[in-house]
Amino acid sequence: MTELQFADEILGRLQERDPRFHAKAYLFVLSALQSVVNELQPPRHISGSELALGVRDLALDRFGPLARTVLEHWGIHATDDVGRIVFALVECGVLVKQDEDRMEDFRDVFDFEEAFDRGYPWGVSH
């Protein structure tokens, strides 16, 4: 089985388990995780709130004023959804959690409307 076949199989299982999230939502959360960890010296395990903020930052960087629209199209409407995606990835064996990691770590980390609409940094380069 190739890596691509493996990835497609895992994404298929994830979408069967929770069809409200598009496959791209899982891949985007993994990209945000990698982005946050890459910025740490030395790399370490990150908290749910750190990852949620990383999703926000990466979405703003990649999609600008359309960040909220793109995330919501993929099924991510709040930071709790980031947690649901992370714990689904843990259950599938893609990610590993520590004993202290909880779904509650992702609850209300930031408000999507505030972060992506009212708080959008118009004219500020990232």
Buried (B, 14 or more C-beta within 10 A) or exposed (E): EEEEEEBEEBBEEBBEEBEEBBBBBBBBBBBBBEBBBEEEEEEEEBBBBBBBBBBBBBBBEBBBEEBBEBBBEBBBEBBBBBBBBBBBBEEBEBBEBEEEBEEEBBBEBBEBEEBBEEEBEEEEEE
